Amino acid sequence: MKGAAHEIREELDCEVDVGEELTTTTYAYDFGEITLTTFWCELRAGTPRLTAHSEVRWMHPAELASIEWAPADIPAVRLVVESA
């Protein structure tokens, strides 16, 4: 789980406590196959700041369906919505 906290620090410049794994999904794109592991996390310090992404926003789980997600993200997003 240290790897997940490191990724968040690199990509969003904040500190999180990484909790339980939500899911791991694999998706085959035209350019190759990717595997994503999603964890429940809690913001510990800082405010997420974009370093590698085009947008960041806080949303209630019920609002997540309003975004067009990458295919690899959809299974995890569904689980977050169902868990709310």
N, C-alpha and C positions, 0 to 999 in steps of 0.2 A: 504494500500500500504506500510505501515511501515513494514509489515511482509515480503514483497518481498525484500526490501532494507536490512533487517536483514539477510535473506537467502543468498543474494549475499555477504554480509560482512563475514558471517560464512564460505561459501563454496569457495569464491574467494579472500577474504581478500582485498577488495577495496570498495570504496563508489560510489553509483550510485544515480541519480535522477530517480525515477520511474514515468513513464508517463502513458499514456492510456493503458487499457487492450486490447490486441490483440485478444485473444481467450481463452476459457476454454474447455478442451477436457477430456473425460473419456475413459479409455482403460482397458479392462479386460484381464489380463495376467493369466497364470496358477496358480500363487501364490496369486492372488487377483486383485481387481480393484483399479486403481489409477486415480486421477483427477489432471490435470496440468493446471495452469493458467499462461499464458504468457503475459508479459507486455513489452511495448517499454521502454527502459532504456537508459540513457546517463551516461557515465563514468564521475564522478565528481572528484575523487581523487584516487591516487594509481595506481598500475598496477596489473591486475588479477594474482593471485598466487594460485597454486593448493594446496588445503587443503583436498579435498574429491574426486577429479576427476583425471583421468589418463592423460588428455591432455587439453590444452586450446590453441586456435589460433584465430586470426582475419581473417575473410573471407568476401569477397564481396558476396552479396546475390546470384549472378549468380553462385558462386562456391559451394553453399550449397548442390546441388544435388550430388556432388562427394563423400559425406560421407554416410555411412550406418547408418541411424538414428534408434533409438528405435521406435517401432510402436506408442507409445504414443506421440512422438515428431513430427511425420510427418505432422499432420494438421497445427501446428504452423509454421513449416519450410516452408510449401507451401505458407502460407499467407505472410510470410516475403519475399519470392521470388516474389510473385505477386505484392507486394507493392513497390518493388524497381523500 
